[in-house]
Amino acid sequence: MPFPHTHAPYARVPHMDASHMDASVAAQSADASGREHAEKRRRVLALLDAACADAVALTSQAALGWYLQGARTHVSLAGGPIVAAVVDRDGEAVHVTSNEEHRLVAEELPSWAQPVVVAHPWHRDVVATAEAQALAAGGLREEALAAGLRNARQSLHAEEAARYRILGRDVARLLTRELAAARPDEAEVDLAARLTAGVVDLGAEPLVVLVGGDSRAAHRHPLPTRAPLGRRAMAVVCARRHGLILNITRWVRFGPRTADERTADARILGVEAAYLSGSRPGGSLQRAFDAGTAAYLANGFASDEWTRHHQGGVAGYAGRDPRALPGLDLGLGADVAFAWNPTAAGCKVEDTILSTQGGFEVLSVDPEWPTVASVVPASHDGAWAPQVLDRPDVLEL
């Protein structure tokens, strides 16, 4: 059956200004926003209790995006936050510069944060101001609680998972549409431009857009060039909306794959399944990493293939939050998003996947994209049964 080259319009989800949101994907209600804020505040106060501190200044984009429920806290994608927040035992203060105050209140900040905005002259460093307030109150800078804050944002609130789910669907549909329209003589930069425009049209930010054609298949991070796509191409998109970063990779093949290509594509899914097997609630990042790296040899790759590229890790408010590394361990709860990206020469798989008490849910999914079944093995302790997942196949045109 020929693959369709048309697609229904995207659901557009602007940021925090609910006055112009599509009703079908409207921003969370005031009650839901309040519940999410209360839970996040509870988690931060628990960290303060453990640290015997009374306040913390949140100054990173990951921490601010999480606590401020997806508010865009930057102007330049290459720059740092233009907002800082102090959480103490009495409440919060959100520090902004006066030239940004009106826009942030009108378009970005959740309703609970608007009454606690503190505006400063544009030339004042709001990060230093927030840190001074926290320290004066017997508190800490964010870096003192960095690991705890990372763990605090690991388990997604139901409202966050809902936002992530919609983002995953939207970006996956974008990849489907643009790769279905790709041509072998098209330049990598032209496909990248269409993907970038599509991400922006979704109300998201294109943090990473990679395109690698057949002649550049050896590169794991192929920044797009004027090279033609050729017979086979990989596209990678990391898109941020409401603070959450969606990671996805897709492949397109002009004409049928060779037997060797099909074999490699199947084997890399086996590696991904091993990573996922250790990513269930109650597991640990180190156990998942060890299972995945060992799976390269078991699936016919070189045993050191994992050393040639990073393997992904926990997803959310940073590109990886954190990236899995040898010796880096942390316990895994429920409702944690992962974006593993096992890769070898000419093959890679990457999706954003939510791990829940009910099993895995692929967030970056479009039912129109071709799929293949992949079995996530039972957990090593037998607590989790195998699970069959529909994983992305290569789109053959």
C-alpha positions in Angstrom: 0.0 0.0 0.0 1.5 3.4 -1.0 2.3 5.6 2.0 0.1 8.7 2.2 1.9 12.0 1.5 -0.9 14.2 3.1 -1.7 14.6 6.7 -4.4 16.2 8.8 -3.5 19.6 10.4 -1.6 19.6 13.6 -3.1 20.4 16.9 -1.5 23.7 17.8 -0.8 24.2 21.5 0.4 27.7 22.4 2.2 28.2 25.7 0.6 29.5 28.9 -1.8 32.1 27.5 -5.1 30.1 27.8 -7.1 32.9 26.1 -6.1 31.7 22.6 -5.7 27.9 23.1 -7.6 25.4 21.0 -10.4 24.1 23.2 -9.6 20.4 22.4 -6.1 20.8 23.9 -6.8 23.7 26.3 -4.3 24.3 29.1 -4.9 22.7 32.4 -7.7 24.1 34.6 -7.0 26.3 37.6 -7.7 23.3 39.9 -5.4 21.0 38.0 -2.7 23.7 37.9 -3.1 24.2 41.6 -2.7 20.4 42.3 0.4 20.3 40.2 1.9 23.3 41.9 1.0 21.9 45.4 2.7 18.6 44.6 5.9 20.2 43.3 6.0 22.6 46.2 5.7 19.6 48.5 8.6 17.9 46.8 10.8 21.0 47.1 9.9 21.4 50.8 10.9 17.8 51.5 14.3 18.5 50.0 14.7 21.6 52.2 13.8 19.4 55.2 16.4 16.9 54.3 19.0 19.6 53.8 18.0 21.5 57.0 17.5 24.6 54.9 14.7 27.1 54.6 14.8 28.3 51.0 16.3 27.5 47.6 16.8 29.7 44.5 15.8 27.9 41.3 17.9 29.3 38.5 18.3 26.7 35.7 16.0 26.3 32.8 15.2 22.7 33.8 14.3 23.6 37.4 12.3 26.7 36.4 10.5 25.0 33.5 9.5 22.2 35.9 8.4 24.4 38.8 6.8 27.1 36.7 4.8 24.5 34.8 6.3 24.9 31.4 6.8 28.7 31.4 9.4 29.8 28.8 12.0 31.4 31.0 14.4 32.4 28.2 14.6 34.8 25.3 17.5 33.3 23.3 17.7 29.5 23.0 21.4 29.9 23.5 21.1 32.0 26.6 20.3 31.4 30.2 17.0 32.1 32.0 15.7 35.6 32.4 13.7 34.5 35.4 14.7 33.1 38.8 12.4 31.8 41.6 12.8 31.4 45.3 10.9 28.7 47.1 10.8 29.1 50.9 8.6 27.8 53.7 6.3 30.8 53.4 5.7 30.8 49.7 7.5 31.8 46.5 9.0 34.8 44.8 9.5 35.0 41.0 12.1 37.5 40.1 12.0 39.1 36.6 13.2 42.2 34.9 10.8 45.0 34.4 11.1 44.9 30.6 9.9 41.3 30.6 7.3 41.5 33.4 4.2 42.2 31.3 4.9 39.5 28.7 5.7 36.9 31.3 2.6 37.6 33.4 0.4 37.8 30.3 1.7 34.8 28.4 4.0 32.5 30.4 3.6 32.3 34.1 0.9 30.1 35.7 -1.8 31.9 37.6 -0.4 31.1 41.1 2.9 32.7 40.2 1.6 36.0 38.9 0.9 37.6 42.3 4.4 36.8 43.6 6.3 38.3 40.7 9.0 40.8 41.8 10.2 43.1 39.0 13.7 44.6 38.9 15.4 47.1 36.5 16.5 45.4 33.3 20.2 45.8 34.2 19.9 43.9 37.5 21.0 40.2 37.6 17.8 38.4 38.7 19.7 35.2 39.3 22.1 36.9 41.8 19.1 38.7 43.3 17.2 35.4 43.9 20.3 33.7 45.3 20.9 36.5 47.7 17.3 36.3 48.9 17.5 32.5 49.4 20.8 32.8 51.3 19.5 35.5 53.5 16.6 33.3 54.5 18.9 30.4 55.5 18.6 28.8 52.1 20.7 27.4 49.3 21.6 28.0 45.7 20.2 25.5 43.3 23.5 23.6 42.7 23.5 22.5 46.4 20.2 20.6 45.7 20.8 19.8 42.0 20.6 16.0 42.4 17.6 16.2 44.7 15.8 18.5 42.3 16.5 16.3 39.4 15.0 13.4 41.3 12.1 15.5 42.4 11.1 16.2 38.8 11.7 12.6 37.7 8.1 11.2 38.3 5.8 13.2 36.1 2.5 14.6 37.5 -0.6 13.5 35.6 -0.9 17.0 34.0 2.8 16.9 32.9 2.2 13.4 31.3 -0.8 14.8 29.5 1.2 17.7 28.0 4.0 15.3 27.1 1.6 12.9 25.4 0.2 15.7 23.2 3.7 16.9 22.3 4.8 13.4 21.4 1.9 12.9 19.1 2.3 16.3 17.4 6.1 15.9 16.8 5.7 12.3 15.6 3.0 13.4 13.1 5.4 16.1 11.9 8.1 13.6 11.2 5.6 11.4 9.4 4.4 14.2 7.1 7.8 15.6 6.2 9.7 12.3 5.7 6.8 11.0 3.6 7.3 14.1 1.4 11.1 13.7 1.2 13.0 13.0 -2.0 16.4 11.3 -2.5 17.7 14.4 -4.3 16.6 16.8 -1.6 19.3 18.4 0.4 19.7 17.6 4.1 19.3 21.3 5.0 16.0 21.5 3.1 14.5 18.7 5.0 15.9 20.2 8.2 14.3 23.5 7.4 10.9 21.9 6.9 11.2 20.1 10.2 12.3 23.2 12.0 9.4 25.2 10.6 7.0 22.4 11.6 8.3 22.4 15.2 7.8 26.2 15.5 4.3 25.9 14.0 3.5 23.5 16.8 4.3 26.2 19.4 7.5 24.3 20.3 11.2 25.1 20.2 13.5 23.2 17.9 16.4 22.5 20.3 18.0 19.8 18.0 17.2 19.1 14.3 19.6 16.6 12.7 19.4 15.2 9.2 21.9 12.7 7.8 21.7 11.3 4.3 23.2 8.2 2.9 26.7 9.7 2.3 27.0 10.8 5.9 25.6 7.7 7.6 28.7 7.3 9.6 28.0 10.4 11.7 26.0 9.9 14.8 25.1 13.6 15.2 24.7 14.7 11.6 24.2 18.4 11.5 22.5 19.0 8.2 24.5 20.0 5.1 23.8 20.5 1.5 24.5 16.9 0.7 21.5 15.0 -0.9 19.6 12.5 1.2 20.4 9.7 -1.2 18.9 6.3 -0.8 18.5 6.5 3.0 18.3 9.2 5.6 17.9 9.7 9.3 16.1 12.6 11.0 16.4 13.5 14.6 14.2 16.1 16.4 14.4 17.3 20.0 11.5 19.7 20.5 10.6 21.6 23.7 7.1 22.7 24.7 5.8 23.5 28.2 9.4 22.9 29.3 9.3 19.2 28.3 11.7 18.0 25.7 10.5 15.3 23.2 13.2 13.2 21.6 12.6 11.2 18.4 14.5 9.7 15.5 13.0 8.4 12.3 14.5 6.8 9.1 13.3 6.9 5.5 14.5 4.6 2.7 13.9 5.3 -0.9 13.3 1.8 -2.2 13.4 -1.5 -0.3 16.0 -2.1 2.3 18.7 -4.7 1.8 18.7 -7.8 3.9 21.7 -6.5 6.0 19.8 -3.2 6.7 16.8 -5.1 7.9 18.9 -7.2 10.1 20.7 -4.2 11.7 17.4 -2.4 12.2 16.0 -5.5 14.0 19.1 -5.9 16.2 19.1 -2.3 17.4 15.6 -2.8 18.6 16.8 -5.7 20.7 19.3 -3.4 22.3 16.6 -0.8 23.1 14.4 -3.5 24.6 17.2 -4.4 27.0 17.5 -0.8 28.1 13.8 -0.6 28.6 13.8 -3.9 30.6 15.7 -2.1 33.4 13.7 1.1 33.2 10.6 -0.1 35.0 9.5 1.3 38.4 11.7 0.0 41.2 14.6 -0.4 38.9 17.8 1.7 38.7 19.4 3.7 36.0 22.7 1.8 36.4 20.9 -1.6 36.0 19.2 -0.3 32.8 22.5 1.0 31.5 24.3 -2.3 32.2 21.5 -4.3 30.5 21.6 -2.2 27.4 25.3 -2.0 26.9 25.6 -5.8 27.4 22.9 -6.3 24.8 25.0 -5.0 21.9 27.1 -8.1 21.9 24.0 -10.3 22.4 22.4 -8.7 19.3 25.4 -9.1 17.0 27.2 -5.8 17.4 30.7 -5.2 18.8 30.8 -5.4 22.6 32.1 -1.8 22.8 29.6 -0.3 20.3 28.0 1.6 23.2 31.3 3.6 23.7 30.9 5.2 20.3 27.8 7.3 21.2 25.9 8.3 24.3 22.9 6.0 25.0 20.3 8.4 26.3 18.6 8.2 29.6 15.8 9.9 31.6 13.9 12.5 29.6 11.9 15.5 30.7 13.0 19.1 31.3 16.6 18.6 30.1 17.9 16.9 27.0 18.5 13.9 29.3 17.7 14.4 33.0 20.2 12.7 33.5 22.1 11.0 30.7 23.0 7.5 31.7 26.7 7.1 32.3 28.9 4.3 33.6 28.8 4.5 37.4 25.9 6.9 37.6 23.1 5.3 39.6 19.7 6.4 40.8 16.5 4.7 41.7 13.6 4.8 39.3 10.0 5.5 40.3 6.8 5.3 38.3 5.7 7.8 35.6 9.3 8.4 34.5 10.0 9.3 30.8 13.0 7.8 29.0 14.7 8.5 25.7 17.2 5.7 25.1 19.0 6.0 21.8 21.0 2.9 21.0 22.9 3.3 17.8 25.4 1.5 15.6 26.7 2.1 12.1 23.7 2.9 9.9 21.0 2.2 12.5 19.5 3.9 15.5 16.2 4.0 17.4 15.0 6.7 19.7 11.6 7.6 21.1 10.3 9.2 24.3 8.7 6.5 26.3 6.8 6.8 29.6 7.4 4.0 32.2 4.3 3.5 34.5 3.0 1.0 36.9 0.9 -0.3 34.0 3.8 -0.7 31.6 5.5 1.3 28.9 3.7 4.0 26.8 5.4 5.3 23.7 4.7 9.1 23.7 6.3 10.0 20.4 3.8 7.9 18.3 1.9 8.4 15.1 -0.4 5.5 14.1 0.3 6.2 10.4 4.1 5.5 10.8 5.0 1.8 10.0 5.8 -0.2 13.1 7.3 -3.5 14.0 6.7 -5.5 17.2 9.5 -5.6 19.8 9.4 -7.5 23.1 10.7 -5.9 26.2 12.0 -8.8 28.3 10.8 -9.6 31.8 12.6 -7.8 34.6 15.6 -9.6 36.1 13.7 -10.2 39.3 10.6 -11.5 37.7 8.4 -8.7 39.0 7.6 -7.5 35.5 6.3 -9.7 32.7 7.5 -9.2 29.1 5.7 -6.4 27.1 5.2 -6.1 23.4 5.7 -2.6 22.0 5.1 -1.2 18.6 8.4 0.3 17.6 9.1 2.5 14.6 10.1 0.7 11.4 12.0 2.4 8.5 9.6 4.2 6.2 10.2 2.8 2.7 9.1 5.0 -0.2 
